[in-house]
Amino acid sequence: MSEAYKQAGVDIDAGNETVERIRAHVKRTYRPEVLGDIGGFGGAFALGKYENPVLVSATDGVGTKLKLAFATDLHDSIGIDCVAMCVNDLVVQGAEPLFFLDYLATGKLQPAQAEAVVKGIADGCVDAGCSLIGGETAEMPGMYAKGEYDIAGFCVGVVERDQLIDGSAIEPGDVLIGLASNGLHSNGFSLARHVLFADGMNLELAKELLTPTKIYVKTLLTLMREFTIKGAAHITGGGLVENVPRMLAEGLTAEIDADTWDVPEIFGRIQHFGNVSDEDMFRTFNMGIGMVICVPKEQAAEVMIRASELGETVDRIGEIVSGTEKFRWKGEKSE
């Protein structure tokens, strides 16, 4: 190996050890369409038989939730967040996630830490049904604090053109169904950390907040096969207020009733101790709803039953009405 490079802060042997550590995690994600093996210059994936395929892509990271992983030295779930943030964005468009690539950058590569991160990425890929076919591990001395890193993910999915979900079929009278989140997911952590850890790090609370973002892929793909899903929204930064309107055409309003679901206690704690307004809470956090789907009124009850059978906690949270504003709370006057 290059001693000069090692003295400059880059350890090639640590990189090689990391590749060997992650090899088994990567291979357990492989679908039959994957060609080749880990270690090539690029990942190869045979698209398979589609009549009129549309490729859908997404990229995202985890944000300052990483600070809690650093504080607790727990790194085996943060990769799930990275996958979830990407695949949940794909599936709302009707796309099945096919393959995933990751980017892990750190100041000094620690093979055991990197393995834990990639294990989480592999766990997320297995949950989403996609293959981890490649990635990049970058060791960049001086760029990150000791023990810290950043990760990003890139995912590609596919959907037949005539099954692409773009919200164009949504009309007044359609019902909005919310699928529960399992916590903050991967948004709002800068505010949450500022409020909850103002007096110092609480490791038990930090561990609780590291619960990984819920992956909705298998549930939504099943519902899309069995029912008419006209639109869907992954509730990330901006909350319900900004994400639900993204599926709506002009002239349609999402009318949401905030009394129809139970907001998890953690959000109330943040609001109370941070003296945060309702408006800011609903524009920063998911507030207990991680995914919203839009369905015809006549199918709503059956969709909710089926989603429950698939393990989701579901609520009928609103409906589509005619209007000039894209979003309003039930009881709120129209503009």
SULNOR-V183243 format. One record per residue. N is the residue number from 1. SS is DSSP state (hx for helix, st for strand, lp for the rest). PHI is phi in degrees with one decimal (* if undefined). OMEGA is omega in radians with two decimals (* if undefined). Layout:
BEGIN
<<N SS PHI OMEGA> <N SS PHI OMEGA>>
END
This chain:
BEGIN
<<1 lp * -3.13> <2 lp -83.8 3.11> <3 hx -67.5 3.13> <4 hx -63.1 3.14> <5 hx -65.5 3.13> <6 hx -65.1 3.11> <7 hx -65.8 3.09> <8 lp -80.3 3.06> <9 lp 113.8 -3.12> <10 lp -112.6 -3.07> <11 lp -109.0 -3.11> <12 hx -64.8 3.12> <13 hx -62.9 3.09> <14 hx -64.0 3.09> <15 hx -64.7 3.13> <16 hx -64.6 3.10> <17 hx -63.0 3.13> <18 hx -62.3 3.13> <19 hx -58.8 3.13> <20 hx -67.2 3.13> <21 hx -65.5 -3.04> <22 hx -90.9 -3.03> <23 hx -54.4 -3.10> <24 hx -66.7 3.12> <25 hx -64.7 3.14> <26 hx -64.8 -3.03> <27 hx -66.1 3.14> <28 lp -73.6 3.09> <29 lp -90.8 -2.95> <30 lp -66.1 2.94> <31 lp -88.3 -3.14> <32 lp -61.4 -3.09> <33 lp -77.1 -3.11> <34 st -72.3 3.10> <35 st -112.9 3.11> <36 lp 85.0 -3.03> <37 lp -139.4 3.10> <38 lp -61.8 3.08> <39 lp 110.7 3.11> <40 lp -78.5 3.14> <41 lp -78.4 3.11> <42 lp -162.8 3.12> <43 lp -86.4 -3.13> <44 st -112.0 -3.08> <45 st -141.6 3.12> <46 lp -80.8 -2.98> <47 lp -63.4 -3.14> <48 lp 90.3 -3.02> <49 lp -96.4 3.04> <50 lp -133.4 -3.12> <51 lp -79.4 -3.10> <52 lp -147.7 -2.98> <53 st -73.5 2.98> <54 st -118.3 3.08> <55 st -86.4 3.13> <56 st -122.2 -3.08> <57 st -124.7 3.11> <58 st -152.8 3.07> <59 st -141.4 -3.13> <60 st -166.2 3.08> <61 st -130.6 -3.07> <62 lp -116.4 3.12> <63 hx 72.4 -3.02> <64 hx -78.6 2.95> <65 hx -58.4 3.10> <66 hx -57.5 -3.13> <67 hx -59.3 3.12> <68 hx -74.5 3.05> <69 hx -63.2 3.12> <70 hx -66.1 -3.08> <71 hx -66.5 -3.10> <72 hx -95.4 -3.03> <73 lp 57.4 3.07> <74 lp -116.0 -2.99> <75 lp -125.4 -3.00> <76 lp -89.5 3.07> <77 lp -118.3 -3.06> <78 hx -64.4 3.08> <79 hx -66.9 3.08> <80 hx -61.8 3.09> <81 hx -57.0 -3.10> <82 hx -61.0 3.10> <83 hx -66.2 -3.07> <84 hx -58.0 -3.10> <85 hx -63.0 3.12> <86 hx -86.4 -3.02> <87 hx -69.2 3.09> <88 hx -66.5 3.07> <89 hx -71.5 3.12> <90 hx -72.3 -2.97> <91 hx -68.8 3.11> <92 lp -65.8 3.09> <93 lp -97.5 3.13> <94 lp 89.3 -3.03> <95 lp -88.2 3.00> <96 st -87.4 3.10> <97 st -61.9 -3.12> <98 st -104.9 -3.11> <99 st -145.0 -3.00> <100 st -134.3 3.01> <101 st -128.4 -3.11> <102 st -123.0 3.06> <103 st -129.1 -3.14> <104 st -121.8 -3.12> <105 st -122.1 -3.10> <106 st -150.2 3.10> <107 lp -75.2 3.09> <108 lp -133.8 -3.05> <109 lp -68.8 3.05> <110 lp -113.4 -3.01> <111 hx -53.6 -3.12> <112 hx -66.8 3.11> <113 hx -65.1 3.13> <114 hx -62.0 3.10> <115 hx -61.9 3.13> <116 hx -62.1 3.13> <117 hx -63.6 -3.11> <118 hx -68.3 3.04> <119 hx -57.1 3.10> <120 hx -63.4 3.09> <121 hx -61.0 3.11> <122 hx -63.8 3.09> <123 hx -59.1 3.12> <124 hx -64.2 3.12> <125 hx -64.3 3.10> <126 hx -61.1 3.13> <127 hx -62.1 -3.11> <128 hx -87.1 3.13> <129 lp 78.4 3.14> <130 lp -115.9 -3.07> <131 st -102.2 2.99> <132 st -87.5 -2.99> <133 st -107.1 3.12> <134 st 176.5 3.12> <135 st 174.2 -3.13> <136 st -138.3 3.01> <137 st -114.9 -3.05> <138 st -109.5 3.07> <139 st -102.7 -3.02> <140 lp -130.1 -3.11> <141 lp -56.7 3.09> <142 lp 87.9 -3.10> <143 lp -89.3 -3.06> <144 lp -131.4 3.06> <145 lp -66.3 -3.11> <146 lp -55.7 3.09> <147 lp 81.4 -3.09> <148 lp -103.5 -3.10> <149 st -158.2 2.99> <150 st -134.8 3.08> <151 st -131.7 3.04> <152 st -141.0 -3.13> <153 st -128.7 -3.13> <154 st -137.9 -3.06> <155 st -132.6 3.08> <156 st -125.0 3.08> <157 st -128.8 -3.10> <158 st -140.0 3.06> <159 st -149.0 3.01> <160 st -62.7 -3.04> <161 hx -55.0 -3.10> <162 hx -76.7 3.09> <163 hx -111.1 3.12> <164 lp -64.0 -3.13> <165 lp -98.0 -3.10> <166 lp -125.0 3.10> <167 lp 82.4 -3.06> <168 lp -67.8 -3.13> <169 lp -89.3 -3.11> <170 lp -67.5 -3.12> <171 lp -145.0 3.11> <172 lp -55.8 -3.10> <173 lp 100.6 3.09> <174 lp -65.9 -3.02> <175 st -105.3 3.08> <176 st -103.6 -3.12> <177 st -115.3 3.13> <178 st -101.5 3.01> <179 st -101.0 -3.01> <180 st -63.7 2.96> <181 lp -85.7 3.05> <182 lp -116.9 3.13> <183 lp 140.5 -3.09> <184 lp -72.7 -3.00> <185 lp 59.5 -3.11> <186 lp -130.4 -3.11> <187 lp -131.1 3.06> <188 lp 83.9 -3.05> <189 hx -72.4 3.08> <190 hx -64.5 3.09> <191 hx -70.1 -3.11> <192 hx -60.7 3.13> <193 hx -65.5 3.14> <194 hx -60.7 -3.09> <195 hx -82.8 -2.96> <196 hx -79.6 -3.08> <197 lp -118.5 -3.13> <198 lp -62.0 -3.12> <199 lp -101.0 3.14> <200 lp 121.2 -3.07> <201 lp -74.8 3.00> <202 lp -101.8 -2.99> <203 hx -64.6 -3.14> <204 hx -65.7 3.10> <205 hx -66.4 3.11> <206 hx -59.9 3.11> <207 hx -62.4 3.11> <208 hx -62.0 -3.10> <209 hx -72.3 3.10> <210 lp -78.5 3.04> <211 lp -48.9 -3.00> <212 lp -72.1 3.10> <213 lp -53.7 -3.14> <214 lp -70.3 3.09> <215 lp -98.8 -3.03> <216 lp -103.2 -2.96> <217 hx -58.2 -3.04> <218 hx -65.4 3.08> <219 hx -62.0 -3.07> <220 hx -68.7 3.12> <221 hx -62.7 3.09> <222 hx -65.2 3.13> <223 hx -62.0 -3.13> <224 hx -68.2 3.09> <225 hx -74.6 -2.97> <226 hx -101.9 -3.07> <227 lp -137.4 3.07> <228 lp -94.4 3.08> <229 st -97.6 -3.04> <230 st -85.4 -3.13> <231 st -165.9 3.11> <232 st -153.8 -3.14> <233 st -139.6 3.04> <234 st -83.9 -3.03> <235 lp -89.7 -3.12> <236 lp -117.8 3.13> <237 lp -56.8 -3.04> <238 lp 103.1 3.06> <239 hx 62.4 3.12> <240 hx -60.4 -3.02> <241 hx -59.5 -3.07> <242 hx -102.7 -3.07> <243 hx -89.7 3.12> <244 hx -59.1 3.14> <245 hx -61.2 -3.10> <246 hx -65.0 3.12> <247 hx -96.5 -2.99> <248 lp -104.6 3.02> <249 lp -82.6 3.10> <250 lp -61.4 3.11> <251 lp 89.2 3.14> <252 st -118.7 3.14> <253 st -126.2 2.99> <254 st -89.3 3.12> <255 st -104.2 -3.03> <256 st -109.8 3.08> <257 lp -103.6 -3.07> <258 lp -71.3 3.12> <259 lp -90.0 -3.02> <260 lp -91.8 3.10> <261 lp -139.8 3.13> <262 lp -88.0 3.10> <263 lp -79.9 -3.13> <264 lp -55.9 -3.04> <265 hx -58.1 -3.07> <266 hx -59.4 3.14> <267 hx -70.0 3.07> <268 hx -63.4 3.13> <269 hx -65.7 3.12> <270 hx -62.8 -3.11> <271 hx -63.0 -3.10> <272 hx -67.3 -3.05> <273 hx -73.4 3.12> <274 hx -96.2 -3.09> <275 lp 51.6 -3.08> <276 lp -94.8 -3.11> <277 lp -71.0 3.06> <278 hx -56.6 -3.11> <279 hx -60.2 -3.14> <280 hx -67.4 3.12> <281 hx -61.6 -3.07> <282 hx -76.6 3.06> <283 hx -99.7 -3.11> <284 hx -111.7 -3.01> <285 lp -118.0 3.10> <286 lp -78.2 3.06> <287 lp 57.7 3.07> <288 lp 101.5 3.10> <289 st -119.1 -3.08> <290 st -94.7 -3.11> <291 st -149.8 3.07> <292 st -124.8 3.07> <293 st -121.8 -3.13> <294 st -112.2 -3.07> <295 st -134.8 3.04> <296 lp -61.2 -3.08> <297 hx -55.1 -3.06> <298 hx -71.0 3.12> <299 hx -101.4 -2.97> <300 hx -57.0 -3.08> <301 hx -62.9 -3.13> <302 hx -68.8 3.10> <303 hx -61.5 -3.13> <304 hx -65.4 3.10> <305 hx -63.4 -3.11> <306 hx -66.5 3.12> <307 hx -63.0 3.08> <308 hx -64.4 3.10> <309 hx -62.0 -3.13> <310 lp -85.4 3.05> <311 lp 97.9 -3.12> <312 lp -91.9 2.93> <313 lp -94.6 -2.96> <314 st -125.6 3.05> <315 st -144.0 2.99> <316 st -82.3 -2.96> <317 st -104.8 -3.13> <318 st 173.0 -3.14> <319 st -151.2 3.10> <320 st -96.3 3.09> <321 st -130.4 3.05> <322 st -75.5 3.13> <323 lp 173.1 -3.14> <324 lp -88.5 3.08> <325 lp -86.5 -3.07> <326 lp -80.7 -3.05> <327 st -146.7 2.95> <328 st -156.0 3.05> <329 st -82.1 3.10> <330 lp -58.7 -3.11> <331 lp 93.1 3.12> <332 lp -78.9 -3.11> <333 lp -70.4 3.10> <334 lp -69.4 3.11> <335 lp -76.6 *>>
END
